[in-house]
Amino acid sequence: MYLAHQNQSLQDHLRQVAELSGRNAEKIGLTDLGTLLGLLHDTGKYSSDFQVYIRSAIGLLNQDVDEEYVDAGQLRGTIDHSTAGAQILWNRCALDNSHQLFAQILALCLVSHHSGLIDCLSSGDDGIKDSFTGRINKPDNKTHRTEVMDRSEVRAEVSKFLEKEGLLQSFQQTVKKIYAHIPEKRQDSTVFHFQLGLLVRFLFSCLIDADRQDTADSEKVHAAQFRQNGSYVGWNVLIERLEQHLKRFGIPDVGSVNWIRSNVSRHCLESAGRDTGLFSLTVPTGGGKTLASLRFALHHAQEHEMDRIIYVIPFTSIIDQNACEVRKILEVDEGDSGRIVLEHHSNVGAERQSWKEKLLCDNWDAPIVYTTMVQFLEALFGGGTRGARRMHQLARSVIVFDEIQTLPIRCVHMFCNSVNFLVQSCGSSVVLCTATQPLLGDQHIDRLKGALALSSENEMMPDVQQLFDQLKRVEVRDERKPKGWAVDEIAELTVNEVTESGSCLVVVNTKKSARELYGKLSESLGESCFHLSTGMCPAHRREVLDKVKSRLDKAPVACVSTQLIEAGVDIDFASVIRYLAGLDSIAQAAGRCNRHGARAEGRVFVVNPAEENIDCLKDIAVGRDKANTVLDDYAEDPAKYGNDRIGPPLLEWYYQNYFYDRSADMVYPVSLGNSGQKDNLLNLLSTNPLAVSEYQRVHRESPSIYLRQSFKEAGRLFKSIDAPTQSVIVPFGKEGKDLIGELCGAFDVEKQFPLLRKAQQFSVNLFPHEFRKLQEEQAIFRIQEETEIFYLDQKYYSNRFGVSLEPINEEELLYV
C-alpha cells in the first residue's frame, strides 16, 4: 500500500482531497478543476523515495534490518512531491497554446500547496527569472514524474479527467466572465490580470483547505466532530428567530429614534429581494445598522441560497459586541453555542503549523462569521497558506463591511478589484455599511486600476440626506486653537463636561495619549474614570465597557479611549471630546454622543492637542490635515454644507480632498528587495510590468508564460496594517490565568480546540518592537515547546492599561 501519511493510504488521501476540493470549487462552477487538483496534488508521493522516507519515519522500516531505511529526520522537507502533478498536467495541456492559461493556473496551485503561491517571475542575485518555468522544468530525478506516471491508477485518473467533456469549457466560461466585466478590454489590462490572479488564489484555497482538513482528520480520527462542513441551521430558522426578536420592540412613536431605526430595518428587508450584487447602506451612527444589515443578510441569503454571512469589522474596533448581540438572538437552542456565530479575532499561532494547529486554524466553517478587516485582507493577499485557506469561503456569501471607511488607503484598488471578483465571479453580495461612505466608485478613483461600480442604485436607503437630518442629535463644536490644547486644558474640559452633563467620552489617536490623559483625569475623577485601548484584550475591554454602561445616567463617568470605540460600539455619552483626526473619525466619535436621542442635543468638541505625535500614523495624520482644510472651508460658508460639520456634503468634500491627495498610495507602494526599487503590489499581482521589462532587458525576449505575477514576493511584502503583529495570550483575571494553565497542559487536540477559540478573547496583538522588548524582559513564553503560541507573564499585564512593556507595580499586581 502506498502511504500518504502514517494512518492513511495515498489513494484514499488523493480521492478524499479531490472530493473536498471539488466541493469547494463548485461554488464558482469549477467542480472538475477542484477535483483534478485534489487528485494530482500529492501524486509525487507515489515515488519510491517518498515511500521509503514515510515508512522510515513511522517505523515500518527498521534501520537494523531494512537496507532501504533512511534517516527521515534528515530528509524531512527535501523530497519534492508537489511538482510531479504539475508537470503531468503541464505536459498534457500546455503544448496547446489555447490551454496554456488553464495549465498554468492549475500547475501554480499544485506546486504551491505547501509553500504558498510561488512567484511566476522572481528576482534574485542573478536578476529576474522565470521561476514558474524553472519549476515545471525541474529534473525528473528530483520530481519523479516518469516514475509516478508509470502507476496505472495515476495514469487512468488523470486521463479520465483531462478528457472529460466540459472541463475546459467551464474554465473558459469563467475567464470570459472575468474579462466581460473589466473596464478596459485589453489582454494586458491590469484589472484583468489582477482578477486572474484572484482566480488562481481561489482554486489554491479550495485545494489547501481540502488537503489540510483531510490530513488533520486522518491523523486524529475524532477531529471531524468539530467540523460542520456546511451543514448549518437553515436560514428560515434563523430568520424566524430574528423576526421574533424584532417584534418585541413593538410599534415605536412616529419621529422617535426607534421609529427611524424601524424604517431603516424595513428598507433593508425590502432590498433583500434584489439580485445579488454590490450594495451600500449609508446610515448615521445610532441608526440601527447592526440588526438592519443582519435582517438584509439573512433574507438575502435565503433568497439566493447563499452559503454564509461574513461580517468584516475594522481592525481598530471591538468585534465581540456585535457578535455577542447577534448570538443572543440566533443561538437560542441547546447545542447552538458556537455553531451559528463564529468570532475570528486573530490568528493564535504562526505560519509554520504543527498538524494540531492545522486542525485548530479556523476556516470560517459557520453560517455567520464575524472577522476583522485584517483577516479578510490576509485571506486575499497574505503570504503562505494560512490566510489563503479561507478565501474560497468568501464565495456565494453575503459579505457585510461594517465601517468601510476604515479601509487602509493603500489597499483601495486591490480591495475594489477583489470585491468586484467576489460579486461578479463568485456569486457573492457585498454590503458597504457606514455613516461615512468613502469614495470608492469609478467616478472618484481610477477605474483602470480598480474601482467599484457604485451608483445611487446600490444604496438601500431611499433618501440618505433626509435620514441624516432626522437622526441629527449632536452639535459639533470646532474648538481648535492656533497653538493647540495642552493636556491639562483637555482634562479640565473633560471634568467640566462630566460635572455639567454627567458623562464624557474622550477619543484620542494614540495609546500614549490615552494613558497620559487618563493619568491626569484619575487624579480628579478617581473611580469615575475609565481607560480603553488595543493594549487590552477583548475580554478586558468588554469588562470595562460593561462597567461604563452600568454607570451611565446613574453616576458621573469619563472614559478615555483610542479610536477603537468609534466603530460600531453601542454606547451613549452626554458629551464627546475628539482629538483632531479625519472628519470621518470625528463623525464616528459623534455617534457615541446622545446616541438614542434621550437629550435635546449632545455636545461634541473637536480639539487639536498641542503634543500628540502621529507622524508615524500616516492615515490619521493625512486625515487630520484634510479635516483642518474642510473645517476651515465650513467656517467660511456653513450654509453651503447644510450647517452640519458631519453631514453628507462636508463628508463628501473631505473625502474628495483626502482621496485626491492620496491617489498615489492606493496601489500599495513597496520597495523591492535589496535594490530598494520602487514598485507596488497592484503591479506585482497583475501584469508585473517592471519585472517583465527587466526580464526582456536581460534575456532579450519576453517571458513565455501568460501569468507573470510575483505572488510570493507580494505576500511577503503585504501587511494589512502598518506592521505585522504577533498575538499573545494575556493573564487577564482568573479566567485568563486559568486558560493559560489549561493550554499549557492540554496536549490532546480535543482539549486544545475549544481552548484556542476561547483564547481569542484573551489575546493582544503586539507590534514587533513590543514583542522584542517583552522577550528581552523574559516576559513571553511558549504555550508548548513545539508551538508558536505565546503567553504573557502576569507582571506585564495591567488591570488599567493592558499590556505593559515594563513590570507593573506590586499593588496593582495584587489587585489583578
N, C-alpha and C positions, 0 to 999 in steps of 0.2 A: 504494500500500500504506500502510495506517495503521500507524504505528510506536508501540511501547511503550517501547523502548529503542534504543540505537544499532544493535544487531545482531539485533533481534527484532521481528517484526510484532506488532501489538496482538492480532490474532485468535489467534495462536499462544500468546501470553502468557496471555490470559484462559482459553483451553482447558486449558493445561498447569497453571496455578494451580488451576483448577477440579478437575482430576483429583487433584492432590496434596491439596488442601483436603478434597475428598470422602473421600479415603482416610484422612485424619486423623480426620475426624468419624465415620467408620464405626465407630470404637471404641465409641461410645455409641449406635449405631443411627441416626445423623443424617447419613448419606452425602449425601442430596439437599440438605440445608441447607448442608453444606460446599461442595458443588459449586456451588450457587447463589451463595454468597458469592464464590467464585472467578470466576464468570462476570461478576459485577456490579462487582467492587471497583475496576477501572480503566476502567469504561466512559466516564468523563468525558474520557479521553484521545482519544476519537473527535472531540472538538470541534476546530474549525479553529484556535482559539487555541493549543491544546496542540500540534497537529501543526506549526504554524508555529514554535513555540518549540523543539520537539525537532529539527526539521530545521535550524533555525538553529544549534542547539547542536552538532550533529555535522557541520556543514559542507555539508549538502545544499543550503542556500540561501546565496547569496553576497551580502554587503551591497552590493557594487558593481554587481550585476546584477539581483537579485530585489527587487522593490518590497516584498514582504511580509516580507522579512528583519527580525528583531528582535534586540535585544541580549539574548541568552539569560542572560548573567550577571546582568543587572539583574532579569530576570523569574524567576530560579530560586526555586521555592517559593511563587510568588504565584498560579499558575494552579491553581484548585481542580479536581482530577479525582477527588476522593473522594466528593463529595456527590451527584453525579448518580445513581449507582447506588442510593444510599439513598432518594433522592426517588422514583425509579421504583418501587422496592419499596413504599415507604410509600403512595404514591398508588394502587397496585393493591390493597393489602391492608388498610390501616388504617381505611378507611371502614366496614368491617365490624368492629364492636366486638369480636366474638369472635376477630378475627385481630390485634388491636392489639398484644398482647404478642409474638406471633410477629414482626410487622413491626418493633417497636421493638428487639427483641434483635438481629435481623439488621442493621437500619439502624445501630445503635450500632457494630457491628463494622466496617461499611463506612466510616462517616465517620471512624473512629478508626485506620484501618490504617497511617497514617504517624506519628501523634502519640502513640499510646497512648490507652486508653479515655478518652473525654471525660466531663465531668460531665453528668448529666441535669438536676440543679438545681445552680446555681453561685452563688457570692456575689461581688460586685464593689462598686465605689464607689457604684453605684445600687441596692444591695441584692440580694436573692435573685431570680434569674431562671430561667426555663425554657430552659436552653441547648440541650437536645435539640430542642425545637420550633423554637427560633430557627434552628438549623442546617437542619432539614428545610424551613423556610420561606425559606431563603436565596434571593435573587432569581435568576431564570432566567439573566439576563445574566452572573451570577457562576458559576453551576454548569453551564450549557449543557445542562440536562436535555432541553429540547424538541429542540434540535439533535441530541443523541445518540439520542433515540428515533426520529428520522427515519431512522436507519440500519436498514435492513431486517434485517440479521443480528442486531443487538441486540434488536430487537422480537421476532423469531422465537424467539431463545434464551430470552428472559425469559418469553414467553408459554408456551413449551413446558414450562418448569419450574414456573411458578406454577399451571398447570393439571394438573400431574402428579398422578395418583391416589396418595394416601397421604402426600403431602408434609406437610400439616398434621396428619394423624393421628399420624405418628411424633413430631412435635414435641409434640403434646398428650399423648401417652403418656409422654414424658419428664417433662413438667411434672407430670403426675398422679403419677408415681413419686416425684418430689421431695416433693410435697405429702403423699403417703401416709406418709412417714417422719417428718414434723415432729411435735414433741411437742404443739403447740398448733394445733388445726385451725381456724385463722383466716386469712383472706386478708391481713390486715395483720400477720401473725406476723413477728417479727424473723428467726427462723431461716429461714422460707420465702423471704423477700426476699433474705436473705444468699445462700442457695443459688441463687436465680435469678441473682443477680449472678455467682456462680461459673460458671453455665451460659453467661452472656454471655462471660466471660473464656475459657472453654474453646473456644467457637466462634471467638472472636477469635484465640486461639492457633493453631487449625487454619489460619486464613486467613493470618496474618502469617508463619508458618513456611513455608507453601507459597509465598507471594509472595517472601519473601527468598531461598528456595532457588532458585526458577526464575529470578529476576533475576540472582543471582550466577552460575548456570550458563550463562546466555545471554551474560553479559559476559566470562566466562572459560570457554571451552568444555571445558577439561581439568579444571575444578573437580570435576565429577561423580565423578571417580575416587576422591575422598576420602570419598565418602558410601557407606553401606551400605544405607540406606533399608529397614531391617527385615529384610534378607536375612542372617541370622545363622547361626552354627553351631548345630545342633539341640540342644534341651535334653537329649535322650537321650545325645548325645556328651559334654556337659558333666557330666551325672550319672555316666556311666561313669568319667570322669577323677577326679571327687571320690571315688566309692566305692572306686576302686583306691587312692587316696591313704589313705583311712581304714583300709583293710585292712592297711597297713604297720605300724600301731600294734600289731597283734596282740591277744591277749586279755589285758587288764590283771588284776592281782591284785585280788581282791574287797576292797572297802573302801578302795582307794587312790584318790588324786585322779583318776587316769586312768580308773579304773572308774566313778567318779561322772560324769565328763565323757562317758564312753561311754553311760551311761544317759540323760543329758540329750540327747545326739545321737539316741538311739533314740526318745525321746518326740517329738522334733521330726519325725523321719521318719514316725512313726505319725500325727501331726497333719496331715501334708501332704495326706492324702486327704480332709480335711474340705472342706466347701463354702467358697467364697470368703467373706471377711468380715474381722472385726476379731479379732486375736489378741494375747495378751500372753505374753511369755517372761521370767519372773522367775527369774533365776539369779544367785547371788552371783558377784562378780568372781573370775575364775580358774576358772569353771565350764565354759569351752569354748563360750561363746555364739557366737563368730565362725563357726566351722565348723558348729556345730549349726544356727544360723539359716540359713546358706547351704544346708545339706542340705534343710531345710524348703523354702526358697525355690525351689530347683531342681526338686524333686519336685512342689511345688505348682504351679509354672509349667507344667510338662509336663502335669500332671493337668488343668489348666483352660485350656491353650493360651494362656498369658499372653504378652505382647509382650516384657517386660523385667523385670529385677530392679533396684530402686534402693535403695541403702544411703544413709541420711541420717545423717551423722556430726555431732556438735555442733561448733559453730564454735570451741570452745576446745580442741579435740583435734587430734591428728596423724592426718590422714586416710590418708596413704600406707602406713602399716604394714599395715593390714588388706588394702588393695588389693594391695599387694606380695605378701602371703601367698597371696591367692586367685589372683593372676596366675601364681604359680609352679605352682599346682595345675592351672589350667584352660588356660593358654596354653602348650601343650607342643609344638605342631607349628610348623614353619616357616611364617611368614606369619600366625600368630595374634597376634603382638605388636601391642597397641593396638587390636585388632579385637574383643576379647571383654570386657576390663575397661577401662572408661574412668574416669579420675580427673578430677573437676572441682572444683578447689580454689577458684578465684576468677575473676572476670572481668578479663582483661587488656585494657583499652580502655575507652572512655567510651560513654555512651548514644548520642551522635552518631557513627555509624559510617560509614566510607567503604565502598564496595562490597567492598573487600578484607576489611575487618573483619567485614562481614555474613557472608561465607563462613566466616571463621575463628571466628566465635562458635559455640560448641558448642550443639547442640540434643539432646544426650543420645542420639545415634544409635548405641547399642551394646546388647548383651544384658544386660550387668551394669554399672551406673553407680554409682560412689562419689562422692557430692557432700556438701555441707555443709548444715546447717540454715539458714544464711544464704541459700544459693541456692534451697533448697526454698521458703522463705517469700517470697523475691523473685519466684519463679515464680507465686505465688498472689496477692500483694498489692503488689508493687513497681510503680512508675510506669513510663511509657514502654513500649517493645516488647521490649527485650532479654530480660528475665526471663520475661515473659508468653509469649514464643515457645515456651518449653519446657513449658508447662502440660499440653498435650494428651498429652505423653509419659508423664504420670503415670497415664493411664487404662489399664486392662487390664494392670496391673503388680503385682508383689509389692513393696511398699514397706516396708523394714525401718528403723525408727528406733532407731539404736543410742544408748544412754544418753539415753532420752527425758526423764529428769528434768532435763536442762539446757534444756528448752524455756523461752524467755523468758516470764515470768509474764504480761506484758501481752498476749501472743499466745494465751492459753489458749482463750478462746471462739472466736476466729477459727480457730485450729488445729483445734479439735474439730469445728466446722461443716465445715471443709474435708475432714477425714478422713472424716466421715460422707458427704459428697458423693462422694468418690472411691470409697468402699466401696459405697454404696447406688445410685449413679447411673452410675458409670464402670467397674464390674466389677473393681475392684482389691481386693487383700487387703493389710491393714496389720498389721505386727507391731510392738508396743511392747516393746522389748528393753532390759532394765536389771536391776540388782540392787536398785534402789530405785524402785519404781513410784510416780510421782506420782498424786494422787487426781483423775483426770480424769473419773470416772464420774458419772452423773446423781444418785447418792446423796450426792455430795460438793459438786458445783458446780451452778449454776443451769441447769437443762436448757432453760429458756425463752430463754436466751441462747446455748445451745450446749454440750452435754456428750456424752461418749461412752457408748454403751450397753454398759458393761463389767460383767461378772459373772464368777463362778468358771468358767463355761463357756468363756470366752475364753482361759483360761490353758492353756498347753501342758504345764506340769509338774503332775503329779497331787498332789504334796504339797510345797508351797513351804517350809513350816517345817522339815520333815524334811531337805530339801536344804540349807537354811542350817545346820542342826545338823551335817550330815555334812561340810560344807565350812568349818566354823569352824576357822581356822588361826592366829588372832591374839588377843592380849589388848589391848583398847583401854583405855588409862590416861588418866583425866581429871586432867591436871596444871595446870589453870587456877589462877592466883594472883590474890588480891584486887587487886594493883596491876599485874598483867601481868608478862611476861618481857622483860627487856632483850635487845638483840641479842647482846651479849657472852655472856649466860647461855645463849641458844639455841645459839650457836656452840660453847660449852663442852659442852652436852648432846650435840650432834652429834658432836664429836670423841670423846667418851666412848663413844658408841654404835659409831662406826667402830672404835675400839680394841677394844671388847669383842666385837662381833659381826661385824666385817669390812666392813659396808656400811650406809649410812643414806641415806634419801631425805628431804628436807625440802620440803614443799609450802607455798608462800606464796600470798598473794592478789593481789599487785601486782608489776609488773616492777621498780619501785623497791626493794621489799623483797628481791627475788631478787638484785639487783645488790649491795645493801648486805651481805646475809648472805654472799654468795659472796666478796665482798672480804675479810670477816673470816676465813672458812674457808680461803681461799687462803694466808693468812699461816701457818696451822698445818699444812695438809694438802698444799699445793703442787699438784703434778700429779695428786694423787689426788682433786681436787675439780673438779666439772663444773657447768655452768650451762645451763639451758633456759628459753626464753621465746618469746612470739609475736613478739618483735622479730627473731627469726632465721627465715630462710626454711626451708621444709620439707627441702630437701637438707641444710642446715646442722644442723637438729635431728636428722635421721636419722643423720648422721655422728657427732654427739655420743652419741646413744643406742647406736650400734654400739660406740663406744669404751667406754661404761659397761658394756654387756653383756659385752664381752670381758674386762673386769676382774673382774666379779662372781665370787665364790668363788675367785678367784686372787690378787687384790691388794686392799688397802684402797681403798674408794671412797665418796665422798659426792657427792650430786647435789642441787643446789638448783633447784627448778623452780616456775614458776607452775602454775595448775591444769590446764594443757593435758595434763599427764602422767596425769591421773586417768581419762580417758575412753578405755578400750579399749587402752591401751599395755601390751603384753605384756613386763613386766619384773619382776624378783623381788629385792627387798631384804630384808636380815635385819631391819631395823627402819625405821620411818617416823615422822617428826615432822610433824604437821599444824597449821598456824596455824588458829586457831578460825574456822570458817565454818559453813555449813549442815550438818546431820547427814548429808545425802546426800553432800556433798563429803567428809566425814570417812570415810564408808563406802567411797567410791570410792578415796580415798587408801590405805585399809587393804587394798584389793585389790592394791596393789603390794608388799605385805609377805608373805613366806612364801607366795608365790602358788602354788607347786607342792607345798607340804606337805613340803619337804625337812627342815624343822626341827620340833621338838616343838611350838613355839609362837613366833610372831613378836610383837614389841612395837610398838604404835602409841601415840605420845604426842600428846595434844591440848594445845596450849599457846596462851595468849592473849597476843600480843605487846603491849607497852606503847605502841609508837609506830607502828603501821601505820594509815594513814589510808585508810579505804574508804568514806567518807561519800558519795562520788560514784558508788560502785558499789552501787546500791540493792539489787539482788537478793542480793548477797553480804552486805551489811550486815544486811538483814532476816533472812536465813538464820542469820547469826551470833547475832543476838539470840534467835531462836527455839531455836537449839541450846542457848544458855545456859539457857533455860527448861526444856527437856525433860531436859537433863543434870542440872539441879537436881532435877527430879521423880524421875529414875532414882536419884539418890543417896539419896532418902528411902525408896525401896522397890524395890531391884534385882530381887527375885523377881517383882514384878508385870510386869516386862518380860523375863522369861526369863533374867535375869542376863547380858544381852548388850546392850551400848551401841549396837550397829549391827544388831541383829536386827529382823525384821519388826514386832514390836509397838511398839518405840520409834520406828522409822521412820514407822509409820503415825501415831502420836501427834504426831510432829514435823510431818508434812505437814498434819494437821488444824489445828494451830496456825498454820502458815505460810500455808495457803490461806485460812483464816478471816480472818486479819489483812489479806490482800491481795486479797480478792474484788473490791474496787472497781477494782483495777488490771487485772483480767483482760479488760476491754473495750477496752484500749489507749487511755487518755485522751490528748487532744490539746488544744491551743489553736488556735483558728481565726483565720487572717489577722491583720490589724492590730487587729481588735476585741479579740482575746485571749479571745473567748468560749469557754467550756469545752464540749467535746463528746468523742466517742470514735469510733474507726474502725469499731467494730461498728455504730454508728448510721449513719455515713456510707456504709457498704457494704450497708445493708439498707433500712430504712424511712425513714431520714433525718428523724426527727421534728422536730428543731429547724429545719431548712431549710423543711420543709413548713409549720410553724407561722408562720414569718416570711413565707413566700410568701402564706399566707392573710391575714395582717395587712396586707400591702402591697397585694395585688391583690383583696382581698375575695372570693376564691374559691380552691378547691383546685386544684393543678396537674392538668391534663387527662391527663397521661401516667401509665402504670401503674408503671413503674420510675422511681424518684426518687433513685437513688444519686448520690453525688458521687465517681465513680471517680477522676478526675484529681486532685482535692484529696486524697483518701485516699492515692493513690500518692505524691504529693508529701510527705505527712506521715509515711508509713510508713518506718520504719527497723527492720530486724530486729535490729540491735544498737544500743547507746546512741548511736552517732554514725556517719554514713556514712563509709566508708573508701575510700581510693584505693590501688590496687595499684601497686607499684613493683618493677621487676626489679632485683635486687641482684647485685653482682660477687663472689659467694662462690666463692673458689677459682678455679683456672684455668678450670674448666668454665663457671662463671658469667660470667667476664670474656669468654671466647670466645663464649658465647651472645649477649651484648650486642653484641659486634662483628659477629657474623653477622646479627643482627636489623637493625642499623643499615645494613648493606649489602644486605639482602635485599629488593629491590623487586619480585621475582617472587613471586606468591602461592603457587606450588607450594613455594617455599623457606620462606615465612613460616609456612605451616600447621603443619608439624611443629615448627618453632622455637617458636611460641607455645604449643603443647601442652607442650613441654619447659619453657618459661618459668614455668609454674605451680609448678614445683619450686624456682624461684629468685625467688619473689615474696614480698613482705611487704606486708600491708595497713596503711596508715598512717591514723591519725585526722587530721581536718582541721588541728588545731593543729600536729601533727608535720609534715604535708605543707607547710604555710605556712612553718614555721620553716626547713625544708630548702631551700625555694625562695628564701627570703631569704638563705640561706647560699650560694646558687647551686650547690647540690649535686644538683639534679634536672634531668634533661634529657629531651627527647622522643627516641624512637627514630628517628622520621622526622617531617618538618615537618607532614604532613597528618594525623598520628595523635594519639590521646590515650593513647599507651602510653609510659610513662616508665621511665627507669633512674636508678640512684643512683651518684654519684661514689664511687670505692673508698675515698677518705679518710674516708667516713662510714659504713663498714661494718666492725664489729669482729669479729675471729675468736672473741671470747669472748662478746659480748653481742648481736651482730647490729647492727641499725640504731642509729646514734648521732646525736644531734642536734648534736653538736659534732665537729670533726675528731679522729680517733684519733691517738695518739702515733706518732712515726716508727718506733720499734722494732716496734710491733705491725703497722704498715703493711708493713714489710719481711717480717714473718712471714707475713702474708696472701698 
